[in-house]
Amino acid sequence: MAADKAWCVVTGGRGFAARHLVEMLIRLNTYCVRIADLGPTIEPEPSEQLGLLGQALHSGRAQYVSVDLRNKAQLLKAFEGVESVFHMAAPNSSINNYQLHYSVSVEGTKNVIEACVELKVKRLIYTSSPSVVFDGVNAVHNRNESLPYPPKHNDHYSATKAEGEALVIKANGTGGLLTCCIRPSSIFGPGDKLLVPSLVDAARAGKSKFIIGDGNNVYDFTYVENVAHGHICADRALASEGSVSEKAAGQAYFITNMEPIKFWEFMSLILEGLGYQRPRIKIPAFVVMPIAHLVELIYRLLGPYGMKVPQLTPSRIRLLSCTRSYDSSKAKDRLGYVPVVTLQEGLRMTIESYPHLRAENQVTSKREGPSKASVYLGSGRVSRKTEAIGKFRFWSWYF
């Protein structure tokens, strides 16, 4: 079977969004999929072993290769005989280490481009981020791709992702390689090990009651299947002939659910959907910011001695309190992208995928009347949160 189909590669293929892209590629039966990641071997979870991934690995329609983007020889081996590369690999955005991000997002992306050109790969789709146009100060409200890179980014992750994106766009047409960049906004969905678990940890620790800022900042959240779908649309557009391919290539695209919502309302819907109380106490960002700067300073001093990477940082305070919404019209017009899962349905499936984190697993009491989440999602009893002791951590998923 594998010999009859073209191959593609997904770098960072064991990451959250990348796993969904791999499964979608397998399900569409267009490509054989080579999953490239840092681990020496692939270790599928039980659900993956019994599902599409396990079947594809067994049949030969999927392969795993251990790859470090900083090693070009490994990339050349991984890209042999490949038609398309979905470059999704990037360091953890919560680690604000410039050298780490530069070595992967910039130098690693240079290696990816060079390997694609040398091996005559036809298409390269780079997973970028809306953070490449966010300076951490000015709100971004329904802006399109004409918004330029800022003089200074919010953090090292954003700055180096912008450099990598620029390299990919510049490489379009080199040696016949067609490229484009996808900027998925605030990804959520089943399988994410950051957003929902962090929210529940905060709720059980009694720390989910706080809103940073005035609570009116608007975000574009994107269900993970729509992110995978956006990558598929980009590949298909680049593979088209004539004007469709020409218009699609060498461009960056915002990918969203096209349903902007207040950031803290979205958080509240997840919390209430799992039976916890929604945030209600507003704290101005300027009150929290000095504490965040102090935490960051302490980490700079004690990080070399083993201090854990802090989650309360100035860059996160800005992200929690700023509006960041984007216009996806360009992706619709040039890639044919339209979300395949609505925000409401995505929230429902996300909440249902975390039954072990529901509040009824703790000591709870019923609340009176339906919650906003139950009205919005059309389901479920919502309980009050329990006051439990736990460790509070801010969320790093929203980069």
C-alpha positions as CSV (number, residue, x, y, z in Angstrom):
1,M,0.0,0.0,0.0
2,A,2.8,2.4,1.0
3,A,4.5,2.0,-2.4
4,D,1.4,3.3,-4.3
5,K,1.1,6.6,-2.5
6,A,3.1,9.8,-2.2
7,W,4.8,10.5,1.1
8,C,4.6,13.6,3.4
9,V,6.5,14.5,6.6
10,V,5.1,16.1,9.7
11,T,7.9,17.5,11.8
12,G,7.1,17.7,15.5
13,G,4.6,15.0,14.7
14,R,4.0,13.9,18.3
15,G,2.9,17.4,19.4
16,F,-0.7,18.2,20.2
17,A,-1.9,19.8,16.9
18,A,0.5,17.6,14.9
19,R,-1.1,14.4,16.1
20,H,-4.5,15.6,14.8
21,L,-2.9,16.5,11.5
22,V,-1.3,13.1,11.2
23,E,-4.6,11.3,11.9
24,M,-6.4,13.6,9.4
25,L,-3.8,12.8,6.7
26,I,-4.2,9.1,7.4
27,R,-7.9,9.3,7.3
28,L,-8.0,11.2,4.0
29,N,-5.9,8.4,2.5
30,T,-4.0,10.9,0.2
31,Y,-0.5,10.4,1.6
32,C,1.6,8.0,3.5
33,V,2.8,9.9,6.5
34,R,6.3,10.0,8.0
35,I,6.1,11.3,11.6
36,A,9.3,13.1,12.6
37,D,10.1,14.0,16.2
38,L,12.8,14.0,18.8
39,G,12.0,10.8,20.6
40,P,14.1,7.7,19.7
41,T,11.0,5.7,19.0
42,I,7.3,6.3,18.8
43,E,5.2,5.3,21.9
44,P,1.6,5.4,20.9
45,E,-1.0,5.9,23.6
46,P,-3.5,3.0,24.1
47,S,-6.2,4.9,22.1
48,E,-3.7,5.5,19.3
49,Q,-2.6,1.8,19.2
50,L,-6.2,0.7,18.6
51,G,-7.0,3.6,16.2
52,L,-6.0,4.9,12.9
53,L,-2.3,5.6,13.9
54,G,-1.8,2.1,15.1
55,Q,-3.3,0.6,12.0
56,A,-1.3,2.9,9.7
57,L,2.0,2.1,11.5
58,H,1.2,-1.6,11.2
59,S,0.3,-1.5,7.5
60,G,3.3,0.8,6.5
61,R,1.1,3.8,5.7
62,A,2.8,5.6,8.5
63,Q,6.4,5.6,9.7
64,Y,8.2,7.2,12.6
65,V,11.7,8.7,12.3
66,S,13.7,10.3,15.0
67,V,14.9,13.7,13.9
68,D,16.5,16.8,15.4
69,L,15.9,19.8,13.2
70,R,19.4,21.1,14.1
71,N,20.9,18.0,12.4
72,K,20.5,18.5,8.6
73,A,21.7,15.0,7.8
74,Q,18.8,13.6,9.8
75,L,16.4,15.8,7.9
76,L,17.8,14.7,4.5
77,K,17.2,11.1,5.5
78,A,13.7,11.9,6.8
79,F,12.7,13.8,3.6
80,E,13.8,11.2,1.1
81,G,11.0,10.6,-1.5
82,V,8.7,13.1,0.1
83,E,6.3,15.3,-1.8
84,S,5.1,17.7,1.0
85,V,6.5,18.7,4.4
86,F,4.3,20.1,7.2
87,H,6.8,21.8,9.4
88,M,5.1,22.0,12.8
89,A,8.0,21.4,15.2
90,A,8.9,24.2,17.8
91,P,10.1,24.3,21.3
92,N,7.7,24.7,24.3
93,S,6.6,28.3,24.2
94,S,6.6,28.6,27.9
95,I,10.4,28.3,28.0
96,N,11.6,31.8,27.2
97,N,15.1,30.8,26.3
98,Y,16.4,32.7,23.2
99,Q,19.2,30.3,22.3
100,L,16.8,27.3,22.4
101,H,14.1,29.0,20.2
102,Y,16.6,30.4,17.8
103,S,18.4,27.1,17.3
104,V,15.1,25.3,16.5
105,S,12.8,27.9,14.9
106,V,15.4,29.7,12.9
107,E,18.5,27.5,12.4
108,G,16.3,24.3,12.3
109,T,13.9,25.9,9.8
110,K,16.9,26.9,7.6
111,N,17.9,23.2,7.6
112,V,14.3,22.2,6.7
113,I,14.3,24.5,3.8
114,E,17.7,23.4,2.5
115,A,16.7,19.8,2.8
116,C,13.5,20.4,0.9
117,V,15.4,22.2,-1.9
118,E,18.1,19.6,-2.2
119,L,15.6,16.7,-2.3
120,K,13.2,18.4,-4.7
121,V,10.3,18.4,-2.2
122,K,7.4,20.1,-3.9
123,R,5.6,21.9,-1.0
124,L,6.5,23.2,2.5
125,I,3.8,24.3,4.9
126,Y,5.2,26.1,8.0
127,T,3.2,26.3,11.2
128,S,3.7,29.8,12.4
129,S,1.8,31.8,15.1
130,P,-0.3,35.0,15.3
131,S,2.2,36.0,18.0
132,V,4.6,37.0,15.2
133,V,2.6,40.2,14.8
134,F,2.0,40.9,18.5
135,D,4.2,43.3,20.4
136,G,2.7,42.6,23.8
137,V,1.4,46.1,24.2
138,N,-1.1,47.0,21.4
139,A,-4.4,45.1,21.0
140,V,-4.9,43.3,17.8
141,H,-8.6,43.5,16.8
142,N,-9.8,41.6,13.6
143,R,-6.6,42.4,11.8
144,N,-5.5,40.7,8.6
145,E,-2.1,39.6,7.2
146,S,-1.2,43.1,6.2
147,L,-0.2,43.7,9.8
148,P,3.6,43.9,9.9
149,Y,6.0,42.3,12.3
150,P,6.5,44.6,15.3
151,P,9.9,46.2,16.1
152,K,9.9,44.2,19.3
153,H,8.0,41.0,20.1
154,N,6.4,39.9,23.3
155,D,8.9,37.0,23.9
156,H,11.7,35.0,22.3
157,Y,9.2,32.4,21.0
158,S,7.3,35.0,19.0
159,A,10.5,36.7,17.7
160,T,12.1,33.5,16.4
161,K,8.9,32.2,14.9
162,A,8.7,35.4,12.9
163,E,12.2,34.9,11.7
164,G,11.4,31.3,10.7
165,E,8.2,32.4,8.9
166,A,10.1,35.1,7.0
167,L,12.7,32.5,5.9
168,V,9.9,30.1,4.6
169,I,8.2,32.9,2.7
170,K,11.4,34.0,1.1
171,A,12.2,30.4,0.1
172,N,9.1,30.2,-2.1
173,G,10.1,29.3,-5.6
174,T,13.6,28.3,-4.7
175,G,14.4,25.1,-6.7
176,G,10.7,24.7,-7.5
177,L,9.7,24.6,-3.8
178,L,6.3,26.2,-3.1
179,T,5.8,27.4,0.5
180,C,3.3,29.1,2.7
181,C,2.8,29.7,6.4
182,I,-0.2,28.9,8.7
183,R,-0.9,31.1,11.8
184,P,-3.4,29.1,13.9
185,S,-4.8,31.2,16.7
186,S,-5.1,29.8,20.3
187,I,-5.5,26.1,19.6
188,F,-7.8,23.9,21.8
189,G,-9.3,20.5,21.8
190,P,-9.0,16.9,23.0
191,G,-5.5,15.7,23.7
192,D,-4.2,19.1,24.9
193,K,-2.2,18.6,28.1
194,L,-1.9,22.3,29.0
195,L,-5.1,24.3,28.8
196,V,-7.8,22.2,30.5
197,P,-5.5,20.5,33.0
198,S,-4.0,23.9,34.0
199,L,-7.5,25.4,34.4
200,V,-8.6,22.5,36.6
201,D,-5.5,22.7,38.7
202,A,-6.2,26.4,39.3
203,A,-9.9,25.7,40.1
204,R,-9.1,23.0,42.6
205,A,-6.5,25.2,44.2
206,G,-9.1,28.0,44.6
207,K,-7.2,30.2,42.1
208,S,-9.6,30.2,39.1
209,K,-11.7,33.0,40.6
210,F,-9.5,35.7,39.2
211,I,-9.8,37.7,35.9
212,I,-6.6,39.5,34.9
213,G,-7.7,42.8,33.3
214,D,-11.2,44.1,32.7
215,G,-12.4,40.8,31.2
216,N,-13.4,42.3,27.9
217,N,-10.4,41.3,25.8
218,V,-11.4,39.3,22.7
219,Y,-9.6,36.2,21.3
220,D,-9.9,33.9,18.4
221,F,-9.8,30.3,19.5
222,T,-9.3,27.5,17.0
223,Y,-10.5,24.0,17.4
224,V,-7.6,21.6,16.7
225,E,-9.3,19.8,13.9
226,N,-9.8,23.1,12.1
227,V,-6.0,23.7,12.5
228,A,-5.3,20.3,10.8
229,H,-7.9,21.1,8.1
230,G,-6.2,24.5,7.5
231,H,-2.9,22.7,6.8
232,I,-4.6,20.3,4.4
233,C,-6.2,23.2,2.6
234,A,-2.8,24.9,2.2
235,D,-1.2,21.8,0.8
236,R,-4.1,21.3,-1.7
237,A,-3.9,24.9,-2.8
238,L,-0.2,24.7,-3.4
239,A,-0.7,21.5,-5.3
240,S,-3.3,23.1,-7.6
241,E,-2.3,24.3,-11.0
242,G,-2.3,27.8,-12.4
243,S,-3.6,30.9,-10.6
244,V,-4.8,29.0,-7.4
245,S,-1.3,27.8,-6.6
246,E,0.3,31.1,-7.6
247,K,-2.0,33.1,-5.3
248,A,-1.5,30.7,-2.4
249,A,2.2,30.4,-2.5
250,G,4.6,32.6,-0.6
251,Q,2.0,33.9,1.8
252,A,1.1,33.7,5.5
253,Y,-2.5,33.0,6.6
254,F,-4.4,33.4,9.9
255,I,-6.4,30.3,10.7
256,T,-9.2,30.7,13.3
257,N,-12.7,29.4,14.0
258,M,-14.0,32.7,12.7
259,E,-16.0,33.1,15.9
260,P,-14.2,35.6,18.2
261,I,-15.2,35.4,21.8
262,K,-14.1,37.1,25.0
263,F,-11.1,35.4,26.4
264,W,-12.4,35.0,30.0
265,E,-15.9,33.9,28.7
266,F,-14.2,31.0,26.8
267,M,-12.3,30.1,30.0
268,S,-15.5,30.2,32.0
269,L,-17.3,28.0,29.6
270,I,-14.7,25.3,30.0
271,L,-14.6,25.6,33.7
272,E,-18.4,25.6,34.1
273,G,-18.7,22.7,31.6
274,L,-16.5,20.6,33.9
275,G,-18.5,21.7,37.0
276,Y,-16.3,24.5,38.3
277,Q,-17.1,28.1,39.1
278,R,-16.4,30.8,36.5
279,P,-13.8,33.5,37.3
280,R,-15.4,36.6,38.8
281,I,-12.9,38.8,40.6
282,K,-11.1,41.3,38.3
283,I,-7.5,42.3,39.0
284,P,-6.0,45.1,36.9
285,A,-3.1,44.0,34.8
286,F,-0.9,46.8,36.2
287,V,-1.4,45.4,39.7
288,V,-0.1,41.9,38.7
289,M,2.7,43.1,36.4
290,P,5.2,44.1,39.1
291,I,4.9,40.6,40.7
292,A,5.4,39.0,37.3
293,H,8.6,41.0,36.8
294,L,9.9,40.0,40.2
295,V,9.2,36.3,39.5
296,E,11.0,36.6,36.1
297,L,14.0,38.3,37.8
298,I,14.2,35.5,40.5
299,Y,14.1,32.9,37.7
300,R,17.0,34.6,35.9
301,L,19.0,34.3,39.1
302,L,17.9,30.8,40.2
303,G,17.1,29.1,36.9
304,P,20.7,27.9,36.5
305,Y,20.4,26.2,39.8
306,G,17.3,24.2,38.9
307,M,14.4,26.5,39.6
308,K,11.3,25.4,37.6
309,V,10.3,27.7,34.7
310,P,7.7,30.1,36.1
311,Q,4.3,30.5,34.5
312,L,3.6,34.0,36.0
313,T,5.6,36.2,33.6
314,P,5.1,39.7,32.1
315,S,4.5,38.2,28.6
316,R,1.7,36.0,29.9
317,I,0.0,38.9,31.8
318,R,-0.1,40.8,28.5
319,L,-1.6,37.8,26.7
320,L,-4.2,37.3,29.4
321,S,-5.4,40.9,29.2
322,C,-5.0,42.0,25.6
323,T,-7.4,41.5,22.7
324,R,-6.0,39.3,19.9
325,S,-8.4,38.5,17.1
326,Y,-7.7,38.0,13.4
327,D,-9.4,38.1,10.0
328,S,-9.2,34.7,8.2
329,S,-10.7,35.9,5.0
330,K,-7.4,35.5,3.1
331,A,-7.3,31.8,4.1
332,K,-10.9,31.4,2.9
333,D,-10.3,33.1,-0.4
334,R,-6.9,31.7,-1.4
335,L,-6.8,28.3,0.4
336,G,-10.5,27.5,0.5
337,Y,-10.4,27.2,4.3
338,V,-13.6,27.2,6.2
339,P,-13.8,25.7,9.7
340,V,-15.2,22.2,9.8
341,V,-16.1,22.3,13.5
342,T,-17.9,25.2,15.2
343,L,-16.7,26.8,18.4
344,Q,-19.7,25.4,20.3
345,E,-19.2,21.9,19.1
346,G,-15.4,22.1,19.7
347,L,-16.0,23.2,23.3
348,R,-18.5,20.4,23.8
349,M,-16.1,17.7,22.5
350,T,-13.2,19.2,24.4
351,I,-15.1,19.2,27.7
352,E,-16.4,15.6,27.1
353,S,-12.8,14.4,26.5
354,Y,-11.8,15.2,30.1
355,P,-14.3,13.2,32.2
356,H,-11.6,12.4,34.8
357,L,-11.2,16.2,35.5
358,R,-14.8,16.9,36.3
359,A,-15.7,18.6,39.6
360,E,-17.9,15.7,40.7
361,N,-14.7,13.7,41.3
362,Q,-14.2,16.1,44.2
363,V,-16.5,17.1,47.1
364,T,-19.0,19.4,45.5
365,S,-22.5,20.9,45.9
366,K,-25.0,21.6,43.3
367,R,-25.6,25.1,42.0
368,E,-29.1,26.4,41.3
369,G,-30.3,26.9,37.8
370,P,-28.5,26.3,34.5
371,S,-25.0,27.8,33.9
372,K,-24.1,29.9,31.0
373,A,-22.0,27.0,29.8
374,S,-25.0,24.6,29.8
375,V,-27.0,27.2,27.9
376,Y,-24.2,27.8,25.4
377,L,-23.4,24.1,25.0
378,G,-26.8,22.7,25.5
379,S,-25.8,20.1,28.1
380,G,-24.9,19.2,31.6
381,R,-25.3,19.9,35.3
382,V,-22.8,22.3,36.6
383,S,-21.5,22.1,40.2
384,R,-19.7,24.6,42.3
385,K,-16.0,24.2,42.6
386,T,-14.3,22.8,45.7
387,E,-11.7,24.6,47.6
388,A,-8.7,22.3,47.3
389,I,-5.0,22.9,47.8
390,G,-2.9,22.8,44.7
391,K,-0.3,24.6,42.8
392,F,-1.3,27.6,40.7
393,R,0.1,28.0,37.3
394,F,-0.7,30.3,34.5
395,W,-1.4,28.9,31.0
396,S,1.2,28.6,28.3
397,W,-1.0,27.1,25.6
398,Y,-2.2,30.4,24.1
399,F,1.0,31.3,22.3
